[in-house]
Amino acid sequence: MADFDYDVLVIGSGPGGYVAAIRAAQLGLRTACVESRETLGGTCLNVGCIPSKAMLHASEYFDAAANGTMAKMGIKVTPELDLPAMHAQRIDAVTQLTGGIAYLFKKNKVTWLKGRGAFVDAHTVQVGEQTVTAKDIVIATGSSVTPLPGVTVDQTVVVDSTGALELAKVPEHLVVIGGGVIGLELGSVWRRLGAKVTCIEYLDQILPGFDGDIRKEANKVFKKQGIEFKLSTKVTGVSVSGDTASITVEPAAGGDAETITADCVLVSIGRRPNTDGLALDKAGLSVNARGQIDTDHRFQTTVPGIWAIGDVIPGPMLAHKAEDEGIAVAENIGGLTGIVNHAVIPSVVYTWPEIAGVGLTEEAAKEKGEIKVGKFPMAGNSRAKTNHEPDGFVKIIADAKSDRVLGVWAIAVPAGTMIAEAALGMEMGATSEDIAYTCHAHPTHSEAIKEAAMAVRGKAIHI
Ligand code: FAD
């Protein structure tokens, strides 16, 4: 057998790559990870999940003070925004967590090869001046922002998600192009800090991929918070003059054009896989029509010994999906059986309230067969009511015959945390009866999940 520098070489240190590298090292494999950024952790830790949550969390406090929520609880304050300090705590969170991955690499004896990786052949990768060989190579290069044709991101007036995390001042008018998760989260941050926010979405509803009821309710909740929506609307151009942008829009179905002016435009129309510069062809690999690398269920590509995980392969572009695939791929390389159940991957929007779902939407479940649906409003949940958080509901979709839970959707302040119970239940093949007869602590928001399960069976108590 050829003598390789490493047993496993991972390209990319996002939640997919760093987790794969650590798990491979834990399994006793000599492991290295190639990363071109200055810090480890990929999109998620550097410019994604973590900094966005830092800004969402801080702006939530500001909003609670500014919008009267705190006053309702007997706390009278007039908040004053210190934006540099808010940014400093965001940077601090990122620094601590990316540094934490460097510590974990050292602890687990994973070698960090700094630089961009490109294939020389199926077992060899060029990293800067260095040529490195490995028996198995994992591509975990993630994704980056999809550009809007004809629109130049200058990170001042026209920004992408990275620029929108770092704005030096609160915009007067922020136009968000794209009503998906990232647009709504970052739009919420700046709306809470005082910006007028207009969200333009090509489809007739925000949050593509989410359950229909949830999409409608989310729209209502965000409107109530002051976000203006232009649905079924197409952006045809963005021009910048000085510090003002003019956004030309027209109905998606065609019609009269309109121009909107703003001092900041966030382009958030999606993300695309990172494969440029990898020289995949030299390893005998190619991409599919969507630019992704296809794999089998073990995450092996068409070339034996080359594997791929995370945003660069098909499936939802989510950090926890990438992490689970990272563990599974390392276990498969290490001779164990690594599996990811792609039917049970929760999605969360970290707005206020949070929006979460796992499994099938009602629309998709109906296409597969007969279903039963139970819904319970958060207004009927004692904890939500006590906390002045009445918006939202929990919805459970179950198979009409077997009663097995097919999907759970929620809008509730801690929906992102609540959905873990649903994911565990579905992973274990739970029925709505199993959930309805599981004791849930009182008073908790999670009781709404139990009551929605009871509603599937036609007998919720607090409604
Ligand atoms: P990435 O995290 O993209 O990491 C890939 C790494 O590979 C990068 O560091 C890149 O520099 C490196 N790389 C690429 N090519 C090369 C090369 N040739 N050589 C060396 N290094 C290379 N997901 C969630 O689940 N929850 C959230 O709350 C959430 N919030 C988000 C908020 C924002 C603003 C954004 C942009 C994304 C968010 N996401 C969230 C999505 C999440 O960040 C991604 O799904 C996740 O990071 C994908 O992980 P990955 O390991 O596949 O790739």
Residues whose N, C-alpha, C, O or C-beta is under 5 A from the ligand:
A	BS01	FAD	I11 G12 S13 G14 P15 G16 G17 V34 E35 S36 R37 G41 G42 T43 C44 V47 G48 C49 S52 G115 R116 G117 A140 T141 G142 S143 S161 I182 N274 I309 G310 D311 V312 M317 L318 A319 H320 A322
